[in-house]
């Protein structure tokens, strides 16, 4: 056929560090908003380009 399927499998172990940092932020109430906390964690870990 004409269809192409592409899949990538990432083991769950690969995301434990960002989730752990997000959990610490939540416990310490460092941010009031989940999206702000996740965004900061991603920026600190270099997972998104800095503006």
N, C-alpha and C positions, 0 to 999 in steps of 0.2 A: 503494500500500500504506500500511500503518500505520507503517512504519519511517522514522526520521529519522537521517541520518548527518551528523556534524559532524567536520570535520578542520581542523587548524591546522598549517601548515608553517612551521618556523623554520629559517632558513639556519644551517648549521654555523658560519659566521663569528660568529654571535651568542654562542657559548659559549667563545670562545678565551681571554678574560681569566680567567674562573674556572679553566679547565683549566691555564693558564699558572701562575697562583698556586699551584694544587695541585701542579704539577710542581716548582716552586721549593721548596715545603715538603718534598716527597719527597726531592729532591736534598740539601737541607740537614738532613734528618732532624729537622725541627722537631717533628713528631708521630710517635708510634709506630703509630697506628691510622689507616687510611684514612678511616673515617667521622668521626673527630674532626677530621682535617685539612679534609675537605670541609665539615663543619659550621662550622668557624671561618671558612673562606673565604667561605662563603655569608653568615654573620653580618656579617663585615667589609664585604662589598659590598652589604649591605642586601637580600639576596635572600630572607631569611626574617625574620619579626618577632622582635624581641628579647623575651626573657621579662620 
